[in-house]
Amino acid sequence: ERAAAALLPGRTLALGQDDEITLDGSWLLSEAEEWLAGAAFAFGVSLASGFNFLVLDRADVIGPKDRACLGAFTTLARETGVQILMLMTEATDGQAPAETDWKHVHRLERGTR
């Protein structure tokens, strides 16, 4: 629930009887909404299992207006002890997430930093 609240503030994320993911009652989700919902469920599984590690690829599908939620999500991960390796190609606006003392951003070009 906390991951869903961080990634999809003000929205209702649910898993239906047929294991279909719905957001605000709809199963028709945009690519970004699918990614955010999947990340929230993966976070919950990682936390519940005690594995406390996630690899999330394709974060570039999150547009600039929704990218702020990634900050809340990584803060939640830090507070709960879940480590996240988040991968993206170049962000649609060319901006990488801000680096902090606990969040490190590395830009790779042609396979090197």
Backbone as a printed PyTorch tensor [residue, N CA C, xyz], in Angstrom:
tensor([[[  0.8090,  -1.1950,   0.0000],
         [  0.0000,   0.0000,   0.0000],
         [  0.8520,   1.2580,   0.0000]],

        [[  1.9260,   1.2440,   0.7870],
         [  2.7650,   2.4440,   0.8570],
         [  3.4500,   2.7090,  -0.4690]],

        [[  3.8720,   1.6440,  -1.1660],
         [  4.5120,   1.8200,  -2.4730],
         [  3.5140,   2.3670,  -3.4820]],

        [[  2.2850,   1.8400,  -3.4690],
         [  1.2520,   2.3340,  -4.3750],
         [  0.9520,   3.7950,  -4.0810]],

        [[  0.9030,   4.1610,  -2.8020],
         [  0.6370,   5.5490,  -2.4310],
         [  1.7590,   6.4690,  -2.8880]],

        [[  3.0030,   5.9730,  -2.8380],
         [  4.1390,   6.7850,  -3.2760],
         [  4.1660,   6.9250,  -4.7950]],

        [[  3.9170,   5.8170,  -5.4980],
         [  4.0180,   5.8300,  -6.9510],
         [  2.7720,   6.3410,  -7.6570]],

        [[  1.6190,   6.1290,  -7.0560],
         [  0.3480,   6.5060,  -7.6800],
         [ -0.5120,   7.2690,  -6.6740]],

        [[ -0.0500,   8.4530,  -6.2430],
         [ -0.7610,   9.1800,  -5.1960],
         [ -2.2010,   9.5060,  -5.5840]],

        [[ -3.1180,   9.2430,  -4.6330],
         [ -4.5150,   9.5530,  -4.8390],
         [ -5.2550,   8.5690,  -5.7280]],

        [[ -4.6060,   7.4700,  -6.1040],
         [ -5.2300,   6.4900,  -6.9870],
         [ -5.3450,   5.1520,  -6.2630]],

        [[ -6.2650,   4.2990,  -6.7270],
         [ -6.5050,   3.0070,  -6.0980],
         [ -5.9700,   1.8920,  -6.9770]],

        [[ -4.9920,   1.1680,  -6.4720],
         [ -4.3730,   0.0440,  -7.1750],
         [ -4.8980,  -1.2360,  -6.5550]],

        [[ -5.3300,  -2.1840,  -7.3910],
         [ -5.8880,  -3.4380,  -6.8730],
         [ -5.4960,  -4.5970,  -7.7800]],

        [[ -5.4890,  -5.7840,  -7.1920],
         [ -5.2580,  -7.0220,  -7.9210],
         [ -6.5700,  -7.7860,  -7.8970]],

        [[ -7.1350,  -8.0450,  -9.0920],
         [ -8.4310,  -8.6890,  -9.1980],
         [ -8.3710, -10.1940,  -9.0210]],

        [[ -9.5470, -10.8330,  -9.0940],
         [ -9.6590, -12.2800,  -8.9110],
         [ -8.8650, -13.0610,  -9.9490]],

        [[ -8.7610, -12.5370, -11.1440],
         [ -8.0200, -13.2150, -12.2110],
         [ -6.5920, -12.6930, -12.3190]],

        [[ -6.0710, -12.1540, -11.2270],
         [ -4.7280, -11.5800, -11.1740],
         [ -4.5290, -10.4260, -12.1480]],

        [[ -5.6020,  -9.7350, -12.4800],
         [ -5.4610,  -8.5680, -13.3300],
         [ -5.2880,  -7.3350, -12.4570]],

        [[ -4.3960,  -6.4840, -12.8630],
         [ -4.1270,  -5.2490, -12.1390],
         [ -5.1100,  -4.1950, -12.6120]],

        [[ -5.7290,  -3.5230, -11.6630],
         [ -6.6100,  -2.4080, -12.0070],
         [ -6.1430,  -1.1570, -11.2790]],

        [[ -6.3700,  -0.0550, -11.9240],
         [ -6.0520,   1.2420, -11.3490],
         [ -7.3110,   2.0740, -11.4340]],

        [[ -7.8220,   2.4910, -10.2830],
         [ -9.0930,   3.2140, -10.2010],
         [-10.2040,   2.4250, -10.8990]],

        [[-10.1610,   1.0790, -10.7670],
         [-11.1960,   0.2170, -11.3150],
         [-11.0370,  -0.1410, -12.7810]],

        [[-10.0580,   0.4140, -13.4570],
         [ -9.8600,   0.1440, -14.8820],
         [ -8.6330,  -0.7430, -15.0890]],

        [[ -8.7520,  -1.6940, -15.9900],
         [ -7.5960,  -2.5340, -16.3160],
         [ -6.8900,  -2.0230, -17.5630]],

        [[ -7.4120,  -0.9560, -18.1910],
         [ -6.7520,  -0.3400, -19.3390],
         [ -5.7880,   0.7220, -18.8220]],

        [[ -4.5200,   0.3870, -18.8030],
         [ -3.5110,   1.2760, -18.2320],
         [ -2.5420,   1.7440, -19.3070]],

        [[ -2.0330,   2.9440, -19.1370],
         [ -0.9780,   3.4270, -20.0290],
         [  0.2990,   2.6680, -19.7140]],

        [[  1.2910,   2.7930, -20.5660],
         [  2.5690,   2.1260, -20.3350],
         [  3.2000,   2.5900, -19.0220]],

        [[  3.1150,   3.8850, -18.7420],
         [  3.6720,   4.4170, -17.4960],
         [  2.9060,   3.8800, -16.2890]],

        [[  1.5750,   3.8270, -16.3840],
         [  0.7690,   3.3000, -15.2750],
         [  1.0680,   1.8230, -15.0340]],

        [[  1.2550,   1.0510, -16.1050],
         [  1.6240,  -0.3600, -15.9510],
         [  2.9580,  -0.4900, -15.2170]],

        [[  3.9170,   0.3460, -15.5910],
         [  5.2370,   0.2920, -14.9630],
         [  5.1200,   0.6380, -13.4800]],

        [[  4.4080,   1.7120, -13.1580],
         [  4.2580,   2.1400, -11.7690],
         [  3.5330,   1.0850, -10.9390]],

        [[  2.4730,   0.5060, -11.5000],
         [  1.7350,  -0.5400, -10.7890],
         [  2.6150,  -1.7660, -10.5660]],

        [[  3.3500,  -2.1610, -11.5810],
         [  4.2530,  -3.3100, -11.4520],
         [  5.3370,  -3.0680, -10.4190]],

        [[  5.8740,  -1.8460, -10.4040],
         [  6.9050,  -1.5060,  -9.4200],
         [  6.3390,  -1.5620,  -8.0060]],

        [[  5.1090,  -1.0950,  -7.8230],
         [  4.4770,  -1.1250,  -6.5020],
         [  4.2690,  -2.5590,  -6.0330]],

        [[  3.7710,  -3.4310,  -6.9200],
         [  3.5730,  -4.8320,  -6.5410],
         [  4.9080,  -5.5230,  -6.2820]],

        [[  5.9100,  -5.2700,  -7.1130],
         [  7.2240,  -5.8770,  -6.9130],
         [  7.8340,  -5.4370,  -5.5870]],

        [[  7.6380,  -4.1690,  -5.2390],
         [  8.1270,  -3.6600,  -3.9590],
         [  7.4850,  -4.4280,  -2.8100]],

        [[  6.1650,  -4.5980,  -2.8820],
         [  5.4490,  -5.3250,  -1.8310],
         [  5.9340,  -6.7580,  -1.6870]],

        [[  6.1520,  -7.4370,  -2.7990],
         [  6.6500,  -8.8180,  -2.7700],
         [  8.0570,  -8.8570,  -2.1810]],

        [[  8.8910,  -7.9250,  -2.5970],
         [ 10.2640,  -7.8770,  -2.0870],
         [ 10.2830,  -7.6520,  -0.5820]],

        [[  9.4470,  -6.7580,  -0.1090],
         [  9.3830,  -6.4500,   1.3180],
         [  8.8090,  -7.6260,   2.1030]],

        [[  7.7070,  -8.1990,   1.6080],
         [  7.0580,  -9.3100,   2.3170],
         [  7.9350, -10.5560,   2.3640]],

        [[  8.7220, -10.7690,   1.3160],
         [  9.5690, -11.9670,   1.2590],
         [ 10.8510, -11.8120,   2.0670]],

        [[ 11.1830, -10.5820,   2.4130],
         [ 12.4320, -10.3330,   3.1240],
         [ 13.6260, -10.2270,   2.1990]],

        [[ 13.4040, -10.3140,   0.8800],
         [ 14.5020, -10.2220,  -0.0730],
         [ 15.0650,  -8.8070,  -0.1100]],

        [[ 14.1930,  -7.8170,  -0.0390],
         [ 14.5690,  -6.4040,   0.0840],
         [ 15.4710,  -5.8860,  -1.0240]],

        [[ 15.2710,  -6.3900,  -2.2410],
         [ 16.0520,  -5.9130,  -3.3870],
         [ 15.1880,  -5.9700,  -4.6280]],

        [[ 15.2270,  -4.9170,  -5.4280],
         [ 14.4680,  -4.8470,  -6.6730],
         [ 15.3630,  -4.4040,  -7.8080]],

        [[ 15.1390,  -4.9550,  -8.9750],
         [ 15.7240,  -4.4410, -10.2050],
         [ 14.5520,  -4.0080, -11.0700]],

        [[ 14.4830,  -2.7340, -11.3570],
         [ 13.3920,  -2.1720, -12.1510],
         [ 13.9680,  -1.5610, -13.4210]],

        [[ 13.6380,  -2.1450, -14.5500],
         [ 14.1280,  -1.6620, -15.8330],
         [ 13.0490,  -0.8110, -16.5010]],

        [[ 13.4480,  -0.0250, -17.4760],
         [ 12.5610,   0.7780, -18.3040],
         [ 11.8970,   1.9320, -17.5550]],

        [[ 12.5720,   2.4930, -16.5690],
         [ 12.0080,   3.6340, -15.8400],
         [ 11.8310,   4.8470, -16.7460]],

        [[ 12.4140,   4.8050, -17.9340],
         [ 12.2690,   5.9160, -18.8740],
         [ 10.8440,   6.0680, -19.3930]],

        [[  9.9800,   5.0640, -19.1900],
         [  8.5850,   5.1990, -19.6360],
         [  7.8140,   6.1810, -18.7570]],

        [[  8.3940,   6.5690, -17.6260],
         [  7.7560,   7.5370, -16.7410],
         [  8.0570,   8.9380, -17.2630]],

        [[  7.0180,   9.6540, -17.6260],
         [  7.1860,  11.0050, -18.1600],
         [  7.6000,  11.9990, -17.0930]],

        [[  8.0570,  13.1660, -17.5230],
         [  8.5340,  14.1760, -16.5690],
         [  7.5220,  14.5450, -15.4860]],

        [[  6.2300,  14.6210, -15.8200],
         [  5.2510,  15.0380, -14.8040],
         [  5.0430,  13.9680, -13.7370]],

        [[  5.2720,  12.7020, -14.0800],
         [  5.1010,  11.6220, -13.1070],
         [  6.4100,  11.2220, -12.4280]],

        [[  7.5120,  11.7900, -12.8620],
         [  8.8060,  11.3630, -12.3370],
         [  9.0150,  11.7500, -10.8820]],

        [[  8.3070,  12.7560, -10.4060],
         [  8.4430,  13.1660,  -9.0030],
         [  8.0820,  12.0160,  -8.0650]],

        [[  7.1750,  11.1430,  -8.4900],
         [  6.7830,  10.0190,  -7.6410],
         [  7.9460,   9.0570,  -7.4150]],

        [[  8.9120,   9.0370,  -8.3210],
         [ 10.0650,   8.1530,  -8.1240],
         [ 10.8730,   8.5810,  -6.9060]],

        [[ 10.9080,   9.8690,  -6.6340],
         [ 11.6000,  10.3530,  -5.4410],
         [ 10.9350,   9.8470,  -4.1720]],

        [[  9.6070,   9.9180,  -4.1190],
         [  8.8750,   9.4020,  -2.9570],
         [  9.0710,   7.8950,  -2.8260]],

        [[  9.1240,   7.2040,  -3.9560],
         [  9.3100,   5.7540,  -3.9650],
         [ 10.7000,   5.3780,  -3.4460]],

        [[ 11.7310,   6.0710,  -3.9050],
         [ 13.0830,   5.7490,  -3.4400],
         [ 13.2630,   6.1350,  -1.9740]],

        [[ 12.5700,   7.1740,  -1.5140],
         [ 12.6050,   7.5200,  -0.0840],
         [ 11.9590,   6.4110,   0.7350]],

        [[ 10.8250,   5.8920,   0.2720],
         [ 10.1800,   4.7680,   0.9440],
         [ 11.1030,   3.5570,   0.9780]],

        [[ 11.7760,   3.2870,  -0.1080],
         [ 12.7090,   2.1570,  -0.1570],
         [ 13.8140,   2.3340,   0.8770]],

        [[ 14.3240,   3.5350,   0.9550],
         [ 15.3800,   3.8120,   1.9390],
         [ 14.8660,   3.5890,   3.3600]],

        [[ 13.6690,   4.0710,   3.6530],
         [ 13.0940,   3.9440,   4.9970],
         [ 12.8110,   2.4930,   5.3740]],

        [[ 12.5020,   1.6520,   4.4030],
         [ 12.1490,   0.2580,   4.6770],
         [ 13.3060,  -0.7080,   4.4480]],

        [[ 14.4430,  -0.2090,   4.0070],
         [ 15.6190,  -1.0570,   3.8020],
         [ 15.6140,  -1.8410,   2.5080]],

        [[ 14.7680,  -1.4530,   1.5510],
         [ 14.7390,  -2.1160,   0.2430],
         [ 15.6990,  -1.3880,  -0.6910]],

        [[ 16.6120,  -2.1420,  -1.2860],
         [ 17.5360,  -1.5750,  -2.2530],
         [ 16.9360,  -1.7070,  -3.6460]],

        [[ 17.0730,  -0.6550,  -4.4430],
         [ 16.5140,  -0.6530,  -5.7880],
         [ 17.6050,  -0.3050,  -6.7880]],

        [[ 17.7210,  -1.1330,  -7.8070],
         [ 18.5450,  -0.8180,  -8.9680],
         [ 17.5570,  -0.4530, -10.0670]],

        [[ 17.4970,   0.8370, -10.4120],
         [ 16.5350,   1.3230, -11.3880],
         [ 17.2870,   1.7200, -12.6480]],

        [[ 16.8410,   1.1780, -13.7680],
         [ 17.5160,   1.4040, -15.0400],
         [ 16.6070,   2.1440, -16.0030]],

        [[ 17.2130,   3.0380, -16.7940],
         [ 16.4520,   3.7340, -17.8240],
         [ 17.3780,   4.1220, -18.9580]],

        [[ 16.8240,   4.1810, -20.1560],
         [ 17.5490,   4.8220, -21.2390],
         [ 17.4220,   6.3090, -20.9690]],

        [[ 17.8710,   7.1330, -21.8610],
         [ 17.7930,   8.5670, -21.6000],
         [ 16.3520,   8.9850, -21.3410]],

        [[ 16.1690,   9.7590, -20.3000],
         [ 14.8380,  10.2560, -19.9560],
         [ 14.2950,  11.0770, -21.1160]],

        [[ 12.9830,  11.0900, -21.2650],
         [ 12.3610,  11.7730, -22.3910],
         [ 12.7060,  13.2600, -22.4430]],

        [[ 12.9830,  13.8520, -21.2960],
         [ 13.3490,  15.2690, -21.2820],
         [ 14.8630,  15.4670, -21.1740]],

        [[ 15.6240,  14.3680, -21.2480],
         [ 17.0800,  14.4400, -21.1860],
         [ 17.6410,  14.6400, -19.7960]],

        [[ 16.7820,  14.6640, -18.7680],
         [ 17.2270,  14.9240, -17.4070],
         [ 17.3090,  13.6380, -16.5990]],

        [[ 18.4430,  13.4020, -15.9980],
         [ 18.5920,  12.2680, -15.0830],
         [ 18.0480,  12.6740, -13.7170]],

        [[ 17.6160,  11.7010, -12.9170],
         [ 17.1780,  12.0320, -11.5590],
         [ 18.3180,  12.6770, -10.7770]],

        [[ 17.9660,  13.5190,  -9.8190],
         [ 18.9720,  14.1840,  -8.9940],
         [ 19.6920,  13.1640,  -8.1160]],

        [[ 20.9760,  13.3770,  -7.9200],
         [ 21.7640,  12.4920,  -7.0670],
         [ 21.7780,  13.0470,  -5.6460]],

        [[ 21.7420,  12.1490,  -4.6710],
         [ 21.8060,  12.5440,  -3.2600],
         [ 22.8830,  11.7000,  -2.5900]],

        [[ 23.0240,  11.8510,  -1.2740],
         [ 24.0240,  11.0590,  -0.5630],
         [ 23.6630,   9.5760,  -0.5240]],

        [[ 22.4100,   9.2210,  -0.7860],
         [ 21.9960,   7.8240,  -0.7630],
         [ 21.4740,   7.3270,  -2.1120]],

        [[ 21.3760,   8.2200,  -3.0790],
         [ 20.9220,   7.8310,  -4.4230],
         [ 22.0070,   8.2390,  -5.4070]],

        [[ 22.5280,   7.2620,  -6.1040],
         [ 23.6210,   7.5210,  -7.0330],
         [ 23.1430,   7.3480,  -8.4620]],

        [[ 23.5210,   8.2900,  -9.3060],
         [ 23.1150,   8.2790, -10.7030],
         [ 24.3660,   8.1410, -11.5550]],

        [[ 24.3500,   7.1670, -12.4410],
         [ 25.4780,   6.9520, -13.3450],
         [ 24.9600,   7.0050, -14.7710]],

        [[ 25.6100,   7.7610, -15.5830],
         [ 25.2360,   7.8590, -16.9970],
         [ 26.2340,   7.0360, -17.8080]],

        [[ 25.7120,   6.1070, -18.5680],
         [ 26.5460,   5.2820, -19.4360],
         [ 26.3470,   5.7120, -20.8780]],

        [[ 27.4430,   5.8720, -21.5750],
         [ 27.3720,   6.1530, -22.9970],
         [ 28.3110,   5.1980, -23.7020]],

        [[ 27.7530,   4.4690, -24.6370],
         [ 28.5090,   3.4710, -25.3840],
         [ 29.1540,   2.4520, -24.4420]],

        [[ 28.4090,   2.1210, -23.3710],
         [ 28.8430,   1.0690, -22.4680],
         [ 29.8370,   1.4960, -21.3990]],

        [[ 30.1920,   2.7670, -21.3170],
         [ 31.1300,   3.2160, -20.2760],
         [ 30.5880,   4.4800, -19.6110]],

        [[ 31.1180,   4.7480, -18.4110],
         [ 30.7010,   5.9530, -17.6850],
         [ 31.4620,   7.1570, -18.1650]]])
